[in-house]
Amino acid sequence: MRSASRVAKRFSKRRERGAAAIEMALLLPILVAIALPVVDFARNMQAQMILINVSREGANLASRASLTFPMQTIMSSLSMTTPPLDMTANGMIYITEIIGNNGCDASNNNCTGVVVAQYRWNNGKYTAAASKLWNCGSSGTKWATDGTGGCSGLPSPGKTSPEVSLLKGQLSNGQIAYAVEAYYYQPPLIGALNLGPILKTPALSPDLYAMTVF
């Protein structure tokens, strides 16, 4: 009797272990499908926070040190603060200098800003990312080849200067602002999931962006 009881208990335990293994095999894909989007979201949040810090510090440095250090030095210094992001391989930084000039009222306020300088980070390989404020290459302008990363051919502030909507009506005549844009390309580990009524997740954009004006 005891031997039969022991055999029955062993058989019962084996059956329970087998059922647990089957349950795990069924649940594991769902657990992985839930975990990967969470990891993707966390990666994007981390990268976005880094880009925000880059744009903020860049705008601060550009406004304070543009006459002391070349813009390329400022942008390269900013890139050193971005690990674990690989800004050289997947990032880009733009610095655009805007001055209040056009459409000012009688008190020289409420001006429309015009672009007087724009710089692109030479070491950034994410060249597909174009500035959302204004793109060098139009109206007779082009990127300089002298290593400064600047836009050549921009006219002196005036009616022929490229206007930007940023800060429109918020600048006074001659007031200067620096806009720093930081880009990063980060493909998600997994795209959108659609497991019917069980699980649906949105697709995260690989193109991350932050801008600060100072």
JOKAVEN-V559777 format. One line per field, one symbol per residue. ss: DSSP state (@ for helix, = for strand, . for the rest). phi: phi as a letter, one per 20 degrees, with the letter a starting at -180 (. if undefined). burial: # if it has 9 or more other C-alpha atoms within 8 Angstrom, else .. A space follows every 10 residues. Layout:
ss=???
phi=???
burial=???
This chain:
ss=.@@@@@@@@@ @@@@@@@@@@ @@@@@@@@@@ @@@@@@@@@@ @@@@@@@@@@ @@@@@@@@@@ @@@@@..... @@@@@@@@@. ......@@@@ ========== ==........ ========== .......... .......... .==......= ==........ ..==...... =....===== =====..... ..==.....= =.....==== ===.
phi=.fffffffff ffffffffff ffffffeggf fffffffffg ffffffffff ffffffffff fffecfedcf ffffffffff edgefdfffc cbcccdeccf bemfefemdl eefcedabcd ffefeeffee geeadfpdln ebffdenfme eenfffgrfe ffecffmgnd defnfdcddd ddcbdcfffb efdbdmffbc cfeefeedbb ccdc
burial=.......... .......... .......... ..#..##..# #..#..##.# ##.####### ###..#...# ##.###.##. .#...###.# ########## ##.#...### ########## #..###.... .....##... ####...### #..#..##.. #..#...#.# ###...#### ######.#.. .##......# ...#.##### ###.
